[in-house]
Amino acid sequence: MSSQAAVAVPTKTPLLKSRLGSFLAVVPLSIWVINHLWDNLSAFNGAAAWEASVTTYSNPFAQAFTFVIVLLPLLIHTGWGLIRLFSFKPNNIRYSYYGNLKYLLQRLSAVGVLFFLGAHIWLAFLHPRLVEGHPEPFSDIAREMHHHFPTLIVYLLGTLGTSYHLANGLQGFAMYWGILASERSMRRFEPVAIGIFLLLTAMSWGVIYALYNAGASL
């Protein structure tokens, strides 16, 4: 990342707010995303295994716990991110560096992820429970994934954007918290971030592949 892009963080955003925003993004949300993807990989084992792993809660407190550690931090991080989105400007025109390209992609992916996660949480979690009175059935998501092409494209692009936003956000988290204190250390962390991005994308698209195949018979 270029020095011009790096200095934009502390000069425009108080350090405490930057650390709090990055903490809410990385710690609870990244753990939930990884766990959610891992649970969804049970789609390879069929409907019963997927519903037991993804939509079944052992008790009502588990749902409330999910809300507190996922939805609440997500709302706070979204508000924090929107403020940054409208107050920060990329300098790619003047400084055409790789770090500035990542900076711009991070902001663009944030917009896409916001719409994707909003639709996903509503359609896959809130609407089935609040409106229909039951969790989303495996057959519904598998059928949509196979027979409704826009749904397939949205999930492919949405999970790609989420994987990038999270993996690249880890570098910002490490910078805000002083784990990566120099440009050299950030460059050395780059392969780690790329590896995380590829791993999350592979897990996401693996889930989509399993759901797509299951939907062929529905």
Protein Blocks (a to p, Z undefined) as FASTA:
>chain_A
ZZklmmmmmmmpcfklmmmmmmmmmmmmmmmmmmmmmmmmmmmnojklmmmmmmpcfbfk
lmmmmmmmmmmmmmmmmmmmmmmmmmpccfklmmccfklmmmmmmmmmmmmmmmmmmmmm
mmmmmmmmmmnopacdfklmmmmmmmmmklmmmmmmmmmmmmmmmmmmmmmmmmmnomam
cfklmmmmmmmmmmmmmmmmmmmmmmmmmmmmmmmmZZ
